[in-house]
Amino acid sequence: MATTHKARKLPRDPGPAAWNSILADAPPRAQLNADITCDWLVIGGGFAGLSAARRLAQLRGGDKIVVVDATRIGHGPAGRNSGFMIDLPHELSSDHYTSSLDRDLWQIKLNRQAIDFAKEVAAEFALPEEAVDANGRINGAADDNGLKHNRDYARHLANLGEPFEELDGQQMKAITGSDFYATGLYMPGTVLLQPAQYIRGLADGLSGRVTIFENTPALEMTRQGSDWQVKTPQGTITTPKIILAVNGHAESFGFFQNRLMHVFTYASMTKAMTVDQVKRLGGRSRWGITPSDPMGSTVRRISGEGGDRIVVRNRWSFDPSMEVSEARIARYGRDQDKGFQRRFPMLNDLEMEYRWSGRLCLSYNSAPAFGEVDDGIIAACCQNGLGTAKGTLAGIAAAEMATKANSPLAEELLSAEAPQKLPPKLLSWIGANATIKWREFKGRAEL
């Protein structure tokens, strides 16, 4: 009997892809409507998928490489995240972002490889500065508890030999225009992405070397001899090798069952500021703040194509169904409004234009879902909430593993533990959401 992996559902991304919406409309790419063959098929056109495609093009430039995405490039999670490509420890499951020294040193090395890749893409394809902005990030603290978090983190960074700068309230105001932050911890190595602009630029740059089909979800994969036949709504793709770069959606195909945690975050983006509003706010035109407590609000000010805007992200939920309602986005959006008003009372006439939720995939033990899951299918999934960096790494490693290239990166990822099995679904749902609510309560000063 032929082996078949059939998708039980298709990805559903609630709310608009705001980062993509503020860019000029991109010309649509073709939807697959024929039966084709290729040497390499990448399923998923986000950070992992397009990084894999670029690496394949570097390693096997004469081969036929195809990417399919269920929606349009930039409309999925790449248009809905916060755009931080972080080099330093950033374990979302930790109260302080950190782990052991050895693990954190390992993560820093890998994360910087992803950042170098993004910078190479920006240079090769002449992307705008805002697409890949090496501006660093700030852990912002609003009270004594946040200050303690930052001091603990600073001590850990000192032990790692990493640079940082402690900022006082006046320095924070000079950067952000806001009196909200009592102190901050600046770390220079983070890159701030306009994530949809970066992904669209990467896809455009690959034209001629890689064929990309939009609005072409993979519905099922069936083994036929030495090849896989992948069914899409209006065509099929026959290929010997598949890179599955769909993050938590891998579970829909039957892989990593009951080992992936489907978590959603929620965010709002303002309308473009007027000249008067920009003047009232003051501060720098681009900056990014992560909360000293991981459950606080992430805040960014952006400028460039789409205007000067502010993004606020907070609130979390665990949803094994991989779906959330528009009503919840609206409800959590009120929390983003409150966080915005606390920080920027001088902008009480600036309204939100976009609200959305972003899909994350985590594992209980923070392990990636990486490696060969069936003959000829390599998974590059489960980015543990850090899709910009870890997705990039997984895509590169999957391409190198698939082509049997010498790949210390693939060896590193393969040496990690497998995603740990979760408790029964009801217990997981109760336990995860109770933990989220408790941690949000403790970090409420930074919401």
C-alpha positions as CSV (number, residue, x, y, z in Angstrom):
1,M,0.0,0.0,0.0
2,A,1.3,3.5,-0.9
3,T,2.2,5.7,1.9
4,T,0.1,8.9,2.0
5,H,0.2,11.9,4.3
6,K,-3.0,13.9,3.9
7,A,-3.5,17.3,5.5
8,R,-6.4,17.2,7.9
9,K,-6.8,21.0,7.7
10,L,-5.2,24.0,6.0
11,P,-3.4,26.9,7.8
12,R,-5.7,29.6,9.0
13,D,-4.2,33.0,9.9
14,P,-6.7,35.3,11.7
15,G,-6.7,39.0,11.0
16,P,-4.7,40.9,8.4
17,A,-1.1,40.4,7.7
18,A,-0.3,44.0,8.7
19,W,3.3,44.1,7.7
20,N,2.3,43.1,4.2
21,S,-0.7,45.3,4.1
22,I,1.3,48.5,4.5
23,L,3.4,47.6,1.5
24,A,2.5,48.3,-2.1
25,D,0.6,45.4,-3.6
26,A,2.8,42.8,-5.1
27,P,2.0,41.3,-8.6
28,P,0.4,37.9,-8.0
29,R,2.4,34.8,-8.7
30,A,0.9,31.9,-10.6
31,Q,-1.2,29.3,-8.9
32,L,-0.3,25.7,-9.9
33,N,-2.9,24.4,-12.4
34,A,-1.0,21.6,-14.1
35,D,0.9,18.4,-13.3
36,I,4.6,19.1,-13.1
37,T,7.8,17.4,-11.9
38,C,10.8,18.9,-10.1
39,D,14.0,17.9,-8.4
40,W,13.2,19.6,-5.1
41,L,9.9,20.7,-3.6
42,V,9.7,23.1,-0.6
43,I,6.3,23.3,1.0
44,G,5.9,26.7,2.7
45,G,7.0,30.1,1.6
46,G,8.0,31.7,4.9
47,F,11.3,32.1,6.6
48,A,12.2,28.4,6.7
49,G,10.9,27.6,3.2
50,L,12.5,30.5,1.3
51,S,15.7,30.1,3.2
52,A,15.7,26.4,2.2
53,A,15.0,27.4,-1.4
54,R,17.9,29.9,-1.5
55,R,20.3,27.4,0.0
56,L,19.2,24.8,-2.5
57,A,19.7,27.3,-5.3
58,Q,23.3,27.8,-4.0
59,L,24.0,24.1,-3.7
60,R,22.1,22.7,-6.7
61,G,21.7,25.7,-9.0
62,G,21.0,23.6,-12.1
63,D,18.2,21.6,-10.6
64,K,14.5,22.5,-10.8
65,I,13.4,23.9,-7.4
66,V,9.7,24.6,-6.7
67,V,8.1,26.3,-3.7
68,V,4.4,26.2,-2.9
69,D,2.6,28.3,-0.4
70,A,-1.0,28.0,0.8
71,T,-1.6,31.7,0.5
72,R,0.5,34.6,-0.9
73,I,4.1,35.3,0.0
74,G,4.0,37.7,3.0
75,H,0.3,36.9,3.9
76,G,1.1,34.1,6.3
77,P,3.1,34.2,9.6
78,A,5.9,36.2,8.0
79,G,3.4,39.2,7.7
80,R,2.2,38.7,11.3
81,N,5.2,38.5,13.6
82,S,7.1,41.2,15.5
83,G,10.1,41.2,13.2
84,F,12.8,40.7,15.8
85,M,15.7,38.6,14.6
86,I,17.4,38.1,18.0
87,D,20.9,36.8,18.5
88,L,21.0,36.5,22.3
89,P,19.2,34.0,24.6
90,H,15.4,34.4,24.2
91,E,13.7,31.4,25.7
92,L,10.0,32.3,25.8
93,S,9.3,29.4,28.2
94,S,11.7,31.0,30.8
95,D,10.8,33.7,33.2
96,H,14.2,35.4,32.3
97,Y,14.7,34.4,28.7
98,T,17.8,32.5,29.6
99,S,18.9,28.8,30.0
100,S,22.2,27.3,30.9
101,L,25.4,29.0,29.8
102,D,26.3,26.2,27.4
103,R,22.9,26.1,25.8
104,D,22.8,29.9,25.5
105,L,26.3,30.0,23.9
106,W,25.1,27.4,21.4
107,Q,22.0,29.4,20.6
108,I,23.9,32.6,20.1
109,K,26.2,31.0,17.6
110,L,23.3,29.6,15.6
111,N,21.2,32.8,15.8
112,R,24.1,34.9,14.4
113,Q,24.4,32.5,11.5
114,A,20.7,33.3,10.7
115,I,21.4,37.0,11.0
116,D,24.4,36.8,8.7
117,F,22.1,35.0,6.2
118,A,19.5,37.8,6.4
119,K,22.2,40.5,5.9
120,E,23.5,38.6,2.9
121,V,20.0,38.5,1.4
122,A,19.6,42.2,2.0
123,A,22.9,43.0,0.3
124,E,22.4,40.5,-2.6
125,F,18.9,41.7,-3.5
126,A,19.3,45.4,-2.5
127,L,16.5,45.4,0.0
128,P,15.6,48.7,1.7
129,E,17.3,49.5,5.0
130,E,14.1,49.0,7.0
131,A,13.8,45.4,5.7
132,V,16.9,44.3,7.6
133,D,17.8,47.0,10.1
134,A,20.8,46.2,12.4
135,N,19.5,48.5,15.1
136,G,19.6,46.3,18.2
137,R,16.8,45.9,20.7
138,I,16.0,47.1,24.2
139,N,14.6,45.2,27.1
140,G,12.3,47.8,28.6
141,A,11.5,47.8,32.3
142,A,8.5,49.7,33.8
143,D,9.0,49.0,37.6
144,D,11.4,47.5,40.1
145,N,10.4,43.9,39.1
146,G,11.3,44.7,35.5
147,L,14.6,46.3,36.7
148,K,15.4,43.1,38.6
149,H,14.7,41.0,35.4
150,N,17.0,43.2,33.5
151,R,19.8,43.1,36.1
152,D,19.6,39.3,36.2
153,Y,19.7,39.2,32.4
154,A,22.7,41.6,32.4
155,R,24.6,39.4,34.8
156,H,23.9,36.5,32.5
157,L,25.1,38.4,29.5
158,A,28.3,39.4,31.3
159,N,29.0,35.7,32.1
160,L,28.5,35.0,28.4
161,G,30.9,37.8,27.4
162,E,28.2,39.7,25.5
163,P,28.0,43.5,25.3
164,F,25.1,45.5,26.6
165,E,24.3,49.1,27.8
166,E,22.0,50.0,30.8
167,L,19.7,52.9,30.0
168,D,18.0,55.2,32.5
169,G,14.5,56.7,32.2
170,Q,15.7,59.9,30.4
171,Q,17.6,57.8,27.8
172,M,14.6,55.6,27.3
173,K,12.4,58.7,26.7
174,A,15.0,60.1,24.2
175,I,14.7,56.9,22.2
176,T,10.9,56.2,22.5
177,G,9.4,59.6,23.3
178,S,7.6,57.9,26.3
179,D,7.9,58.3,30.1
180,F,6.6,54.8,30.6
181,Y,10.0,53.0,30.9
182,A,12.0,53.5,34.0
183,T,15.1,51.7,32.7
184,G,16.2,49.7,29.7
185,L,18.9,47.2,28.7
186,Y,20.2,47.8,25.1
187,M,21.7,44.8,23.2
188,P,23.3,45.7,19.9
189,G,23.1,42.4,18.0
190,T,19.4,42.1,17.2
191,V,18.2,42.9,13.7
192,L,14.8,44.5,13.3
193,L,13.1,43.2,10.2
194,Q,10.1,44.5,8.2
195,P,9.3,40.8,7.9
196,A,6.9,40.9,5.0
197,Q,9.3,43.2,3.0
198,Y,12.2,40.9,3.7
199,I,10.3,37.7,2.7
200,R,8.9,39.3,-0.4
201,G,12.3,40.6,-1.3
202,L,13.8,37.2,-0.8
203,A,11.1,35.6,-3.0
204,D,11.6,38.2,-5.7
205,G,15.4,37.7,-5.6
206,L,15.0,34.0,-6.2
207,S,13.0,34.5,-9.4
208,G,14.7,32.7,-12.3
209,R,16.3,30.2,-10.0
210,V,13.3,29.0,-8.1
211,T,9.6,28.6,-9.2
212,I,7.1,29.9,-6.6
213,F,3.4,29.1,-6.7
214,E,1.1,31.0,-4.5
215,N,-2.4,30.0,-3.3
216,T,-1.3,26.4,-3.8
217,P,-1.7,24.4,-0.6
218,A,-0.2,20.9,-0.5
219,L,-3.2,18.7,0.3
220,E,-1.6,15.2,0.4
221,M,1.7,13.5,-0.3
222,T,1.7,10.0,-1.7
223,R,4.7,7.8,-2.2
224,Q,5.0,6.4,-5.8
225,G,8.1,4.3,-6.3
226,S,11.1,6.5,-5.6
227,D,9.1,9.7,-5.9
228,W,6.4,11.6,-4.0
229,Q,3.3,12.9,-5.7
230,V,2.0,16.0,-4.0
231,K,-1.6,16.9,-4.7
232,T,-2.7,20.5,-4.8
233,P,-6.2,21.9,-5.6
234,Q,-5.5,22.2,-9.3
235,G,-2.4,20.1,-10.0
236,T,0.2,17.7,-8.8
237,I,3.9,17.8,-8.3
238,T,6.1,14.8,-8.6
239,T,9.4,15.0,-6.8
240,P,12.0,12.7,-5.1
241,K,12.7,15.2,-2.3
242,I,10.4,17.4,-0.1
243,I,11.3,20.0,2.5
244,L,8.4,20.5,4.8
245,A,8.7,24.1,6.1
246,V,5.2,24.7,7.6
247,N,6.0,25.0,11.3
248,G,3.1,23.7,13.5
249,H,1.1,22.7,10.4
250,A,3.4,19.6,10.2
251,E,1.0,18.0,12.7
252,S,-1.8,18.4,10.2
253,F,0.0,15.9,8.0
254,G,0.4,13.4,10.8
255,F,3.9,14.3,11.8
256,F,5.0,14.9,15.5
257,Q,1.5,14.0,16.8
258,N,0.8,15.3,20.3
259,R,4.3,16.8,20.4
260,L,3.7,20.4,19.2
261,M,2.2,23.2,21.1
262,H,0.1,25.7,19.1
263,V,0.3,29.1,20.7
264,F,-1.0,32.4,19.4
265,T,0.1,35.9,20.1
266,Y,-1.9,39.1,19.5
267,A,-0.9,42.4,18.1
268,S,-2.2,45.8,16.8
269,M,-0.6,48.4,14.5
270,T,-1.5,52.0,14.4
271,K,-2.4,54.1,11.4
272,A,0.5,56.1,9.8
273,M,1.3,59.1,12.0
274,T,0.7,62.6,10.8
275,V,3.6,65.1,10.9
276,D,2.0,66.6,14.0
277,Q,1.8,63.3,15.8
278,V,5.4,62.5,14.9
279,K,6.5,65.8,16.4
280,R,4.4,65.3,19.5
281,L,6.0,61.8,20.1
282,G,9.6,62.7,19.5
283,G,12.2,60.1,19.9
284,R,13.9,58.0,17.2
285,S,12.1,56.9,14.0
286,R,12.9,53.2,14.4
287,W,13.3,51.1,17.6
288,G,12.3,47.9,19.1
289,I,11.5,47.0,22.7
290,T,11.0,43.6,24.2
291,P,9.6,43.5,27.7
292,S,12.0,42.6,30.6
293,D,9.3,40.1,31.7
294,P,8.6,37.8,28.7
295,M,4.8,38.1,29.2
296,G,4.8,41.9,28.9
297,S,4.2,44.0,25.7
298,T,6.6,44.0,22.8
299,V,6.6,47.5,21.2
300,R,8.1,48.8,17.9
301,R,8.2,52.1,16.1
302,I,8.7,51.7,12.4
303,S,9.2,54.1,9.5
304,G,9.6,53.8,5.8
305,E,7.3,52.3,3.2
306,G,3.8,52.5,4.9
307,G,4.7,55.5,7.1
308,D,5.6,56.0,10.7
309,R,3.7,53.6,12.9
310,I,3.7,51.8,16.3
311,V,3.1,48.1,16.8
312,V,2.1,46.7,20.2
313,R,2.0,42.9,20.9
314,N,0.8,41.3,24.0
315,R,-1.4,38.4,25.3
316,W,-1.0,34.7,24.5
317,S,-3.2,31.7,24.2
318,F,-2.7,27.9,23.7
319,D,-5.0,26.6,21.0
320,P,-4.5,23.0,19.8
321,S,-7.1,23.5,17.1
322,M,-4.7,26.0,15.5
323,E,-7.5,28.5,15.2
324,V,-8.7,31.5,17.1
325,S,-11.7,33.7,16.7
326,E,-11.9,37.3,15.4
327,A,-13.8,38.1,18.7
328,R,-10.8,37.1,20.7
329,I,-8.5,39.3,18.6
330,A,-10.8,42.2,19.2
331,R,-11.0,41.5,22.9
332,Y,-7.2,41.2,23.3
333,G,-6.9,44.3,21.1
334,R,-8.4,46.3,23.9
335,D,-5.4,45.3,26.0
336,Q,-3.1,46.5,23.3
337,D,-5.0,49.8,23.3
338,K,-4.5,50.1,27.1
339,G,-0.8,49.3,26.7
340,F,-0.5,51.9,24.0
341,Q,-2.3,54.6,26.0
342,R,-0.1,54.0,29.0
343,R,3.0,54.5,26.9
344,F,1.9,57.2,24.5
345,P,-0.8,59.5,26.1
346,M,0.4,62.3,23.8
347,L,-1.0,60.2,20.9
348,N,-4.6,59.8,22.1
349,D,-5.8,60.7,18.7
350,L,-3.8,58.0,16.9
351,E,-6.0,55.0,16.1
352,M,-5.1,51.3,15.5
353,E,-5.5,50.3,11.8
354,Y,-4.7,46.5,12.0
355,R,-5.3,43.8,14.6
356,W,-4.2,40.2,14.1
357,S,-3.0,37.0,15.7
358,G,0.2,35.1,14.9
359,R,0.7,31.4,15.0
360,L,3.6,30.0,16.9
361,C,4.8,26.5,17.4
362,L,6.6,25.4,20.5
363,S,7.6,22.1,22.0
364,Y,7.5,21.2,25.7
365,N,11.3,20.9,25.8
366,S,12.0,23.8,23.4
367,A,13.3,21.2,20.8
368,P,12.9,21.7,17.0
369,A,10.9,19.4,14.9
370,F,13.7,18.8,12.4
371,G,15.0,15.9,10.4
372,E,13.8,13.2,8.0
373,V,10.2,12.2,8.9
374,D,9.8,9.8,5.9
375,D,12.0,8.7,3.1
376,G,12.7,11.9,1.1
377,I,10.8,14.2,3.4
378,I,12.7,16.5,5.7
379,A,10.9,18.6,8.3
380,A,12.2,22.1,9.2
381,C,9.5,23.0,11.7
382,C,8.7,24.0,15.3
383,Q,10.6,27.3,15.7
384,N,9.7,27.7,19.4
385,G,8.4,31.3,18.9
386,L,11.5,32.6,17.2
387,G,10.6,32.0,13.6
388,T,12.8,34.7,12.0
389,A,16.1,33.2,13.2
390,K,15.2,29.6,13.9
391,G,13.1,29.3,10.8
392,T,16.0,30.6,8.7
393,L,18.4,28.1,10.4
394,A,16.0,25.2,9.9
395,G,15.6,26.0,6.2
396,I,19.3,26.3,5.6
397,A,20.0,23.0,7.5
398,A,17.2,21.1,5.7
399,A,18.6,22.1,2.3
400,E,22.1,21.1,3.3
401,M,20.9,17.8,4.8
402,A,18.7,17.0,1.7
403,T,21.7,17.6,-0.7
404,K,24.1,15.7,1.6
405,A,26.3,18.7,1.8
406,N,28.7,19.0,4.7
407,S,26.5,20.7,7.3
408,P,27.6,21.4,10.8
409,L,24.3,23.3,11.2
410,A,22.2,20.2,10.3
411,E,24.4,18.1,12.7
412,E,23.7,20.6,15.4
413,L,19.9,20.5,14.9
414,L,19.9,16.7,14.6
415,S,21.8,16.5,17.9
416,A,19.0,18.2,19.8
417,E,16.3,16.2,21.6
418,A,13.1,15.3,19.8
419,P,10.0,17.3,20.8
420,Q,8.7,15.8,24.0
421,K,5.3,14.2,24.1
422,L,2.6,16.3,25.6
423,P,0.1,15.3,28.3
424,P,-3.5,14.4,27.1
425,K,-5.0,17.3,25.1
426,L,-7.5,18.5,27.8
427,L,-4.8,18.5,30.4
428,S,-2.4,20.3,28.1
429,W,-5.0,23.0,27.3
430,I,-5.9,23.6,30.9
431,G,-2.3,23.5,32.1
432,A,-0.8,25.7,29.3
433,N,-3.5,28.4,29.5
434,A,-3.4,28.5,33.3
435,T,0.4,28.9,33.1
436,I,0.0,31.7,30.5
437,K,-2.6,33.5,32.6
438,W,-0.5,33.3,35.8
439,R,2.6,34.6,34.0
440,E,0.7,37.4,32.4
441,F,-0.6,38.3,35.8
442,K,2.9,38.5,37.2
443,G,4.1,40.6,34.3
444,R,1.0,42.8,34.2
445,A,3.1,46.0,34.9
446,E,4.6,45.6,31.5
447,L,1.4,44.9,29.5
